[in-house]
Amino acid sequence: MEKQLKKWLKSLKLNESTISMILGGLVVVVVGILIYNYFTSVGKQTGQPLSGDQQLAQELTPKGLPTTHTVAAGEDLWTIAEKYYGSGYNFVDIAAANKLVNPNRLLVGQTLEVPQVEARDKTTEQPTEVKITPAMSISANTYTVEKGDTLWGIAVKAYQDGYKWPEIAKANADKIANPDKIEVGMVLALPR
């Protein structure tokens, strides 16, 4: 038995380069098959549940796309992107899909392809109407700042118009150095 083992090992030693060549070729074939299978399966439905990222991408991609859009008077890529994606930032995707040299130049009646891509950050939000109840409104000429208050919120309560916050800031310029930073307990004058 020992002689047979020595004989076999000796024959392996003599054919070492051949054996190495065969094993190397086998490794190359296996790696080639794995690479081929990977690239042929990319993009195919596997029937497996979607990952969290895939589900999010599917949710962010608007339905009904791709489609075409005919440019109307007064439209630009931003408004068209907001119409289809809810985000004007997708204008770059429309420009790229249509190979537009100058995205600022659209012709009335021009047909644009609207590609199927993920919606970017929302730019169209439905304005939320704030209902001020009598208990929430401020009718006095002064207001004591509470936790969570902002000048905008105070203006909404006092005037039912958040855009009047600069009036409050101006009337209290001696107390407010930075309109973004008001302190709890601060007593603010509310001009009427």
C-alpha positions in Angstrom: 0.0 0.0 0.0 2.8 2.4 0.9 4.5 1.6 -2.5 1.3 2.4 -4.3 0.9 5.7 -2.5 4.5 6.7 -3.3 4.0 5.7 -6.9 0.8 7.7 -7.1 2.5 10.7 -5.5 5.4 10.4 -7.9 3.1 10.3 -10.9 1.4 13.5 -9.5 4.8 15.1 -9.2 5.6 14.3 -12.8 2.3 15.7 -14.1 2.0 18.7 -11.7 1.9 21.3 -14.5 -0.8 19.4 -16.3 -2.9 19.1 -13.1 -2.4 22.8 -12.4 -3.5 23.7 -15.9 -6.7 21.5 -15.5 -7.6 23.0 -12.1 -6.9 26.5 -13.4 -9.2 25.9 -16.4 -11.9 24.6 -14.1 -11.7 27.7 -11.9 -12.0 29.9 -15.0 -15.1 28.0 -16.2 -16.8 28.2 -12.9 -16.1 31.9 -12.5 -17.3 32.5 -16.1 -20.6 30.7 -15.4 -21.2 32.7 -12.2 -20.5 36.0 -14.0 -22.8 35.0 -16.9 -25.6 34.0 -14.5 -25.3 37.3 -12.6 -25.5 39.5 -15.6 -28.4 37.6 -17.2 -30.4 37.7 -14.0 -30.0 41.5 -13.4 -33.3 43.3 -14.0 -35.4 40.1 -14.2 -38.3 39.5 -11.8 -37.3 36.8 -9.4 -40.7 36.5 -7.7 -39.0 37.3 -4.4 -40.4 40.1 -2.2 -39.0 43.6 -2.9 -36.4 44.9 -0.5 -37.1 48.1 1.5 -35.1 50.2 -1.0 -36.9 48.7 -4.0 -40.3 49.3 -2.4 -39.4 52.9 -1.6 -38.2 53.4 -5.2 -41.5 51.9 -6.5 -43.5 54.2 -4.2 -41.6 57.2 -5.3 -42.0 56.5 -9.0 -45.2 58.1 -10.2 -47.8 55.9 -11.9 -48.6 56.3 -15.6 -45.0 57.0 -16.8 -43.3 57.0 -19.2 -45.6 59.3 -21.2 -45.4 62.2 -23.6 -46.4 65.8 -22.9 -47.2 68.6 -25.4 -45.9 72.0 -24.2 -48.6 74.6 -23.7 -48.1 78.4 -23.6 -46.4 79.5 -20.4 -45.1 76.1 -19.4 -41.5 75.4 -18.5 -39.7 72.2 -17.6 -40.1 73.0 -13.8 -43.9 73.2 -14.1 -44.1 70.1 -16.3 -42.0 68.2 -13.8 -44.2 69.3 -10.9 -47.3 68.2 -12.9 -46.0 64.6 -13.4 -43.7 64.0 -10.4 -44.9 66.6 -7.8 -41.3 67.8 -7.8 -39.9 70.5 -10.1 -36.4 69.1 -9.5 -37.2 66.3 -11.9 -36.9 68.8 -14.8 -33.3 67.5 -15.2 -34.7 64.0 -16.0 -37.1 65.4 -18.6 -34.3 67.5 -20.1 -31.9 64.5 -20.3 -34.6 62.1 -21.7 -35.3 64.6 -24.5 -31.6 65.6 -25.0 -32.4 69.3 -24.7 -29.5 71.5 -25.5 -31.1 74.5 -23.7 -33.8 73.4 -21.1 -35.0 77.0 -20.8 -36.1 77.0 -24.5 -39.3 75.1 -25.1 -41.6 75.7 -28.0 -45.4 75.7 -27.7 -46.6 72.4 -29.2 -43.3 70.7 -28.7 -43.7 67.1 -27.6 -41.6 65.9 -24.7 -41.0 62.4 -23.3 -41.6 62.2 -19.6 -39.5 59.3 -18.4 -40.3 56.9 -15.6 -37.9 57.9 -12.8 -38.1 58.4 -9.0 -39.7 61.6 -7.9 -37.2 63.9 -6.2 -37.8 66.1 -3.2 -41.4 67.4 -3.3 -41.8 71.0 -4.4 -45.6 71.0 -4.7 -47.3 70.8 -1.4 -50.9 71.6 -0.8 -51.1 74.5 1.5 -52.4 73.6 4.9 -55.1 75.9 6.1 -54.6 76.7 9.7 -57.9 77.1 11.5 -57.5 79.5 14.4 -60.0 78.9 17.1 -61.0 81.7 19.5 -59.1 80.0 22.2 -55.9 80.0 20.1 -56.1 83.6 18.9 -54.4 86.5 20.5 -56.4 89.7 21.0 -54.1 91.4 23.5 -51.5 93.9 22.6 -48.8 91.8 24.2 -47.9 88.1 24.2 -45.7 86.0 26.4 -43.6 83.5 24.4 -44.3 79.9 25.2 -42.2 76.8 24.5 -42.4 76.0 20.7 -43.5 79.4 19.6 -42.1 81.1 16.5 -42.7 84.6 15.2 -44.6 83.1 12.4 -46.9 81.2 14.7 -47.5 84.2 16.9 -48.4 86.3 13.8 -50.9 83.6 12.7 -52.5 83.7 16.1 -52.5 87.5 16.4 -53.3 88.5 12.8 -54.3 85.2 11.1 -51.4 86.0 8.7 -48.0 84.5 9.3 -46.4 86.9 6.8 -46.9 89.7 9.4 -44.1 88.3 11.6 -41.6 91.0 10.5 -44.0 93.6 12.1 -43.7 91.8 15.4 -39.9 91.6 15.0 -39.6 95.3 14.2 -41.8 96.3 17.1 -39.6 94.2 19.4 -36.2 95.0 17.9 -34.8 96.0 21.3 -35.6 92.4 22.6 -35.1 90.3 19.5 -31.6 90.2 18.0 -32.3 87.2 15.9 -35.9 86.5 14.7 -35.2 82.8 14.6 -34.4 82.8 18.3 -37.0 84.0 20.7 -36.9 82.9 24.3 -39.6 81.4 26.5 -41.1 84.0 28.9 -40.2 87.0 26.6 -43.1 89.5 26.5 -43.6 90.8 23.0 -45.5 93.8 21.9 -48.1 93.1 19.2 -48.7 96.2 17.0 -52.3 96.7 16.1 
